[in-house]
């Protein structure tokens, strides 16, 4: 309970945001114990059959972050050649909308370059936390955070065969791509036009895990829920991506 002299937060999302500050800081500490995955270039003989673009969570060090363990599992399990790259963006909580906008812009540029260089390549987008919002907003645009980045062109997004993410703050309940136990919207729920863009892209190509209590994607207060998606769903996410790329 707040003391008599402590200012009260009047809106639920403000309280959730304060918990989120702790959650993502803990995520960075957790990630620091995991060897950082490095981007791997396509084979020198030509384009890899599959390319995975990963957007890390808020406050993680540059690279794939903890989602790199999922990328490695997919690479090791696939019968195809798989290249991997990480979205270059600030991933900060300070000026979050600007950070997320840079993430979407850079992810779209990376995806467009990959499609131009390797037009027959299958593209995959992965993301965690702020990175999950980035991966979804490549398809939907980022107006939910007050951003102005438009969705990537359909001529480019048509090369994306799978989008998988965890703890997306743009989460909206009861969409066909929603997985997990969440019954509440995220801190920055997407609007109707964005949902329409995701639906047009293909709901069957999206898997988004959000569990009840997550301060980011379900406006809850459980730090542990937000930090442990890969503990619960990494195998399911790997299976989903492998099914979409063809093994």
N, C-alpha and C positions, 0 to 999 in steps of 0.2 A: 504494500500500500504506500502511496506517496505521502510524504510528511506535509504538514500544514504550509511549510515554506517552499515546498518543491512544486514547480509548475506541472499541472496536469495536462496530459496529451488528450485532446478532445476527439480525435478521429482514430478509429481502429487501425488504419493503414500506417498512421504515424507511430503507434506503439509497435506494430509489426516491423516497421523500418528500423527501429532501434534494436530490436532483437536480431534483425538481419545483419546489422553492422557487426554484431558479435559472431553470428553464424559464418559469414564469409571470411572473417578474420581467422576463425578456427579452421575453416577449409584451407586457407593458405598454409597454416601451420601443419595440418595433416598432409597436404601435398608436398611440403618440404621434405618429408621423410621418404617420399617415393622418388626413385631416379627419374629425372626429366626425360621424356621421350623427345627425340630429335626428329625433325622433318627428314624424310628420306626422298631422294629424287627418283624420278622414273628410270627404268633400266636404260643403259646407254644405247641399247639396240633399238630403242624407240619408246613409244608411250606405253605405260602400264595399262592393263585392261580396266583397272579400277583406280580411282583417286579419292582419298578421304581428306576432307578439309575440316579441321577441328577448331572450335572457338572455346578458349579456356574460361574458367569461372573468375568472378571478381577477386582481385588482389593476388591471384596466382602469378608466378613468374612467367615471363614470355615462353611460349611453347604450347604444347598440347595440354599441360596440366595433368590432373589425375585421370582425365579421360584418355590419356595416352595408353593406359593399361587395356582399355577396350579396343583401341586401335590395334595394339599389338596382338590381341587375341584374334581379331578379324584377319590381320595379315598372316598370322601363323596357321589359321584354320582354312583360309581360302585356297582353292586349287588354282587360282588365277594370280597374275602379277598385280600387286597393289602398291601404289605410291601414297605418300602421306605428307600433309603440310598443315601448318598451324596459322590461324588468322592473326595477323599483326595488328594489335590495337591496345589501348591503354588498360582496359579491364579494371578501371578504378570505380570506387563508390563516389568519390568526389566528382561533381559534374557528371553524374551517372548518364544523363540523357546524351551528353556530348560524347562520352566514352562509348556508349552503345551505338550511337550513330556512326562513329568512326569504325566500329566493328562491322556493322552492316555494310558500310561503303567498301571497306577493304575486303570483306568476304566476297562481296559481289565482284570486285575487281579480280580477285584470285580465281573465282569460279569462271568468270568470263575468259580469263587468260588460259585456263586449263582447257576450256571448251574450244577455244580458237586453235590452240596448239595440238590438241588431241581430240578431234571431233567425234571419234568413235569410242571414246572412253566413257565409262560409267562413273558418275560423280555421286559422292556421299557427303552429307553434311552432319556433323556431330557437335553437340554443345552441352555445357553444364552451367546452370545458374545464369549469370549475365550472358554467357556464351550460348546457352540454350535459347535465350531471347534473340540473340544475333542470328542463330541458324534459322529460326522460324521467320524472322523479319526479312531475311534474304528473299523469301517467297512472298511475305505479306506486306512489306514496308513497315516502318517503325513509328507511325503516328501515335501509337498508344503511349509513348513516352514523351510526346510532344516533338518528336523528330520529323524530319521532312525527306528522309531517304525513301525513294520509291522502290517498289519491288524490282528485282532483276527481270530482264525481259524474258518472255516465255520461250523465245528461241534459245535462251541459255538454260533456264530452269527445266526445260524438257529433257535435258541431259542428266538431271538429278534423279536417281532411282530410289534413294532412301534418305530420310531425315530422321535422326534419332537424338533425343535430348532428355535432360534430367533437370527438374526444379526450375522450369521456365516461369519467370515472373509475369509473362503475358498470358498465362494459362486462363482458359475459360472453361468452366465445367460443361460436361455432357457433349463435348465434341467427339466425333468418331475416332479421332487419333489419341484421345485421352486414355492413359493407362495408369494404374495405381489406385489409391483409395481417396483421393482428394474430393471434397464436397463443396469447396469454396473457391472463388476466383483468386488469381494472383494479385500482387500489388498493382500491376498495370495491365488489366485485362484488355485484350484486343477488341476492336469494334467490329461491327457487322461487315464493313467492306473488306477488312483484313481476313476475317473468317471466310468470306466468299472467295478471296484469292487463294487461301489454303485449300479450300474445297475444290476449286477449279484445278489446282495443281494435282490433286489426287490424294484423298484422305488415306487411302491404302498404302501410300508411300511414306507416311509419317507415323512415328511412334514417340509419344511424349509421356514420360513417367513423372507423376506428381502424387505425393502421398499426403494425407491429412496431417496437419501439424506443421508442415513446412512453412517457415516464415516468408519465403520468397514466392512460391507458386500457389500456396493455399492460405495465405494470410494467417498463419498459425504462429506458434511460439516454441516449437521444438527444434533446438539446434541439431540434435542427433539425426532427426529425419532428413534434414537438408544435406548433411554431411555423408550419408551412407547409402546413397542410391546404387552405387556400383557394387556394394556388398550384396544388395538384394536383387539387382536387375542386370548386372553385366552380362551374364550368360544369355538372358532373354534378349538383350539388345544385340549381342553378337549374332544370335540365331536369326533375328529379324533382318539385320543388314545382309547376312550371308544369303538369306532367302531372296532378297531383292536383287543382289548382284549375280545370283546364279551359282552360288557355292564358291 
